[in-house]
């Protein structure tokens, strides 16, 4: 299994300043992936899998391209 994770915005600082992370062996859902990467769930605004918004319960599949977008705020 190979999945590609693309981090956006300030989330790259959570994983050694990497924007793209390939993972060869992973079984689980998006919540498990967030825990594995040690991303703060409160900082995640949206997760796209193959350009479609998915819930944390989505089970990751081979060749998935996952984009994790941070919460955006302003005022």
N, C-alpha and C positions, 0 to 999 in steps of 0.2 A: 504494500500500500504506500502511495506517495501523495501527500497533500502539501499545498503551498499556502502559507499564511502571510498576509500582507498587513502590516500595521500602519496606521495613519496618525498624524499629529503627534501629540506628546506621548502616545503609547510606545513609540520607538525607544524612549528613554527607559522603559521598564524591562526591556530585553536587550541589553548591551548595545543600544543604539542601532539595532538592525531593523530595516524596513521590511525585508522579505526573509521568511524562515521556512526552509523545506523540512518536512518531517517524514521519515520513511516508514516508521512503524508506530501506529496509533490506533487504538480501538476505544471508542467512547463517543460521547456527545460534545456539543460545544461548551457546555459547563465544565466538563472534564478537561477540555483543552485550555480553557482560561485558567484553571487551577494549575495545570502542568506548566504553563508559561508564566505563572505568578503575576498575572495581570489583575489590577484592582477592579473588581466588577463594577464598583460605583463610578469608575471613569469610562466605562464602555457605553456608548450611545446606541450603537447598532452593529449587527454582524450580518454581512452578506456572504452567501455561499453561492458561487457561480452566478453572481450578479442578482441574487434574489434574497430578500430579507428573510432570515430564519430565526426561530426561537432557540433558547439555550438547550432545549430538549432534542434538537435535531441531531441525529446520529451521523457522524462524519463518515464519508465514503471515499473510496479510492479515486484519485485525480480531482478531488474537490479543491477549488481555489477560494480561500476564505479571506475576506477583508474585514478587519476589525477597526471600527471608526470610534473615536472618542466622543464623549459628551461635548457639545459645543454650547458656549454661553457668551453672553455679552450684554451690553446695556447702554 
